Amino acid sequence: MMEWTDRHCRFFHRLLTRRALLYTEMITTGAVLRGNRARLLAFDPAEHPVAVQLGGSDPRALAESARICADRGYDEINLNVGCPSDRVQEGRFGACLMAEPQLVGDCVAAMKAAVKVPVTVKCRIGIDQQDPEESLDTLTCIVVAAGVDALIVHARKAWLDGLSPRENRDIPPLDYDRVYRLKRAWPKLNISINGGIGSVEDAARHLEHVDGVMMGRAAYQEPWRLLQVDPLLHGASAPFESGKAAIEAFIPYVERELAQGSRLHAMTRHVLGLFHGVPGARAFRRHIATHAVKPGAGAEVLREAIGLVIEARTEPAHIAA
Ligand SMILES: Cc1cc2nc3c(=O)[nH]c(=O)nc-3n(C[C@H](O)[C@H](O)[C@H](O)COP(=O)(O)O)c2cc1C
């Protein structure tokens, strides 16, 4: 998620779930081809499996960007057909591509020809005046013909005229049934659902209808939920028995990154929501918010903050009946 997630965030999230697939924020082909690749595309091997999301609409630029990302070790290349920002519309990519399904097909075909890893598309159910029955079917037919490996559908329209990107994440109504119908019509296609899914228990319910669930804001703002992913969705134990144990395991990474010039705040900003309903959670947040931003702040700030949390084991995860 642009402005929110980065490689530090993904490393932290990987401490909370071994199984979830992690995505980068959208990176434009212009940035991949002409930007500081070492910085933009860097990730830690511990992050696997990790997908990179590309923004663009020129098949050749996307193919070349996909190849560069696959060579760097990304496990999946995802094309953004859902972002509604003005900047993206000017570049003729993101959600406005819902109106140009053939071009999306050309992009997918070019990327597929360039890489061996899966190529996937994240889209909306439609935009503006489109009929979601038609727009989503048309796009699906074309990208399937182009060889797409999976589709992630944000289950609402984007209204490109008049709503801000933020409003476009909340105001157009969610239509989960539309995505379930798509899955029934394309039983062999791997389809994930996204949008407004606030808990891992809710994710489990969606999985009765679709193959995967993408969580955005809930995963970022309430990362403690990620500790439930492996037990609830994969029948595996969580990587750590508590948030406290997980964040203690984050400290060596933080120290390593500080030594290489990263700032403490760039890492600790992602951990603020880790503790939920635990004594000391507010003191933890406040300590980090106050001290991690100071110039030269070191890992001791994180250690002190962790010391303020009195945490028992997380409750054993269970799916509500
Ligand atoms: C700050 C922010 C940045 C986002 N950036 C991206 C992005 O780079 N690529 C993308 O596909 N979606 C992006 N999204 C949209 C989310 O991936 C997701 O589709 C949307 O928030 C709905 O899912 P949620 O209710 O689980 O958050 C972003 C969302 C937020 C809040």
The ligand as a Gaussian input file, in Angstrom:
#p B3LYP/6-31G(d) Opt

LIG

0 1
 C       -2.680000       3.973000       2.046000
 C       -3.151000       2.966000       1.039000
 C       -2.360000       2.707000      -0.071000
 C       -2.772000       1.747000      -1.007000
 N       -1.936000       1.453000      -2.051000
 C       -2.274000       0.445000      -2.901000
 C       -1.376000      -0.003000      -3.898000
 O       -0.244000       0.470000      -4.014000
 N       -1.792000      -1.001000      -4.724000
 C       -3.033000      -1.578000      -4.600000
 O       -3.358000      -2.503000      -5.356000
 N       -3.886000      -1.174000      -3.673000
 C       -3.533000      -0.191000      -2.804000
 N       -4.403000       0.186000      -1.827000
 C       -5.746000      -0.455000      -1.768000
 C       -5.689000      -1.708000      -0.914000
 O       -4.795000      -2.667000      -1.473000
 C       -7.069000      -2.370000      -0.855000
 O       -7.481000      -2.732000      -2.155000
 C       -8.125000      -1.452000      -0.260000
 O       -7.635000      -0.738000       0.864000
 C       -9.355000      -2.273000       0.164000
 O       -8.973000      -3.355000       0.992000
 P       -9.000000      -3.267000       2.607000
 O      -10.398000      -2.861000       2.983000
 O       -8.624000      -4.650000       3.068000
 O       -8.004000      -2.225000       3.008000
 C       -4.010000       1.094000      -0.850000
 C       -4.795000       1.364000       0.272000
 C       -4.373000       2.284000       1.215000
 C       -5.221000       2.530000       2.439000

